[in-house]
Amino acid sequence: MKILSRSVTERLGWTTGSYAVAQAFRLVNNVVLARLLAPELFGIMLIVNTLRTGVELLSDIGIGQNIISNKNGEDPAFYNTAWILQILRGIILAIICISFTYPISQFYNSQTIYKIVPVISSIFIFTGFQSISRFIAQKRLNLRAVSIYDIFVAVSTMIIHIICAVITPTIWALVYGGIISSSVAMAGSFFIVKGVKHKFVFSIPYAKEIIHFGKWILLSTIVYFLSMNFDRLYLARSLPFQILGIYGVARSLADVISLLMARIGSLIIFPMVAAAGHSEGVLREKLARGRTTMLFGGAALVSLFVASSDLIVFLLYDDRYKTAALMLPVLALGVWFSILCTLSESVLLGVGRPSYGAMANLVKLVWLAVGLPIGVVYFGVAGAIGVMASSDLVKYIPLLAAQKREHISFMRQDMLITLAMCGMIIVWRTLLWSVGLSDGLMSLWGLDRL
């Protein structure tokens, strides 16, 4: 496994390049919608989308991971069995979501949620019928096909949402935009890889294999979802929809870089480590070659993002969202530890240790469950931001212990590059100040003004 080989560099280029293009279109979509729609609408949709994502993840049996890791993943009987399970899951999720509409709307005291949840539940049907070609492309490391599809989804989603917002600048623009976008993504998924024939063929032995493998994936996904979204679910009960919508904007901007690293981890690192088959010492040596370069690149991106985060908010959003400029620098700083966690989890998953990721996410969840209520009570929104930004640092500690146990630890490297990242923040902010684009370094940290 040559981390910096030509093939890996090409895959990394497709992965990062397509992500950058897709995120650019998503950012344009976000900014345009923010100017057309009121902040409280994003607060409502933040709750709905978080719950919808939660229902999907809390029933995840690892369809994609099964196809990627199983030696029979490209057998039509296997992937068609996986496809049928995916369809059944989508139908069941739609029914469950509709059934819980009333208690959800009562919990959040919103008649709007009561109206839109039954409609938006149809998205589960479209995602259920999506082709499993994407997973076969990932198994083959055909990241060009996956990347083109992701760009197609981002462009079509942007166009559809903006048209809907122009026609009806209400909550229904986001609802109908999501439904139509899902149907277009479903149709496009059947063109990712040629030769994949979808048939209603079901193999009981393969179904048992998929469900057996998916047990740890399900547990890990449940804990992962709660650890990633507990802040949204809790703050939805503690903050007005307008402030929640502004927080959602800041959080979505902060997630841009961490989602890029998550994409690299799932599309490149996990499949490569899983296919390597090296001993611990050899694997660690080979990982170290590319890990340093990857982390330095991530440190440069995060440091620049942190240093210019308030400027990004002022440039892209109007005065209704200016409070996000106080939230984003702290949330963006927490992204660095998210990157360290993603790299660690991808490697541990690749060596067949998914339980470590589940335990680390459980530690993060406990931190949020205890810290957020205390932070909000004593420090308000600022306390919530601080707890959220430090959550991945807490998660990193058990992952570091797990890597030491597996003899693939990089603690010294992580510490040195973290210090370098902090130094780069100072350098970037000083450069911005010297050309008159920003105030000094301390002007970044204004949580007390919240």
Salt bridges, closest charged atoms under 4 A:
GLU74 OE1 - ARG140 NH2 2.76
ASP150 OD1 - ARG134 NH1 2.68
ASP150 OD2 - ARG263 NH1 2.47
ASP231 OD2 - ARG251 NH1 2.60
ASP255 OD2 - ARG232 NH2 3.67
ASP255 OD2 - ARG251 NE 3.35
GLU285 OE2 - ARG289 NH2 3.82
ASP310 OD1 - ARG429 NH1 3.03
ASP318 OD2 - ARG320 NH2 2.98
GLU345 OE1 - LYS395 NZ 2.87
ASP392 OD1 - LYS364 NZ 3.21
GLU406 OE2 - ARG353 NE 3.24
ASP414 OD1 - ARG291 NH1 2.70
